[in-house]
Amino acid sequence: KVCWLALYRREDAYRLEVKDDGRGGAVTEGLGARSIRTRVEALGGQVAWYGDAGMRVVIDIPLVESARR
């Protein structure tokens, strides 16, 4: 398997994308994924999981200035 990581800084947030070239499939949120979601949401962010072509997770976390608005 191959894994790709990308970190972007947008005007108002950071975006982290992690994906692999696995088989993909139905996404079920277990304890690890739920823990990630809880921590990201505590920072005012969002998490999305995709299993259509391998596995991909997209995490958006607002910049501190954006989170205060």
C-alpha positions in Angstrom: 0.0 0.0 0.0 0.9 3.6 -0.6 -0.1 6.4 1.7 -0.3 10.1 0.8 -0.3 13.0 3.2 -1.1 16.7 2.2 -1.3 19.7 4.5 -2.7 22.9 3.1 -3.2 26.3 4.7 -6.1 28.2 3.4 -7.1 31.7 4.3 -9.2 30.6 7.3 -8.2 27.0 8.1 -5.7 24.2 7.8 -6.6 21.1 5.8 -5.0 17.7 6.3 -5.7 15.0 3.8 -4.6 11.4 4.3 -5.3 8.7 1.7 -4.2 5.3 0.6 -4.5 3.1 -2.4 -6.3 0.3 -0.6 -9.6 -1.3 -1.6 -11.9 1.2 0.1 -15.4 0.2 1.1 -17.9 1.2 3.7 -16.7 3.6 6.3 -17.5 2.7 9.9 -16.5 5.0 12.7 -14.8 3.0 15.4 -13.1 4.2 18.6 -10.0 5.6 16.9 -12.0 7.6 14.3 -14.4 8.8 16.9 -11.5 10.0 19.0 -10.1 11.9 16.0 -13.5 13.5 15.4 -13.9 14.5 19.0 -10.6 16.2 19.2 -11.0 18.0 15.8 -14.5 19.2 16.7 -13.2 20.5 20.1 -11.0 22.8 18.0 -14.0 23.9 15.9 -13.0 21.7 13.0 -14.6 19.0 10.8 -13.7 15.5 9.7 -14.9 13.6 6.7 -14.1 9.9 5.9 -14.4 8.5 2.4 -14.0 4.9 1.3 -14.8 5.1 -2.4 -11.3 4.6 -3.8 -9.1 3.4 -1.0 -9.5 5.2 2.3 -9.3 9.0 2.6 -9.8 11.3 5.6 -10.1 15.1 5.3 -9.6 17.2 8.4 -10.3 21.0 8.4 -9.2 23.0 11.5 -9.9 26.7 11.6 -7.1 29.1 12.3 -7.3 30.6 15.8 -8.4 34.0 14.5 -11.2 32.3 12.5 -12.4 30.2 15.4 -13.0 33.3 17.6 -15.4 34.9 15.1 
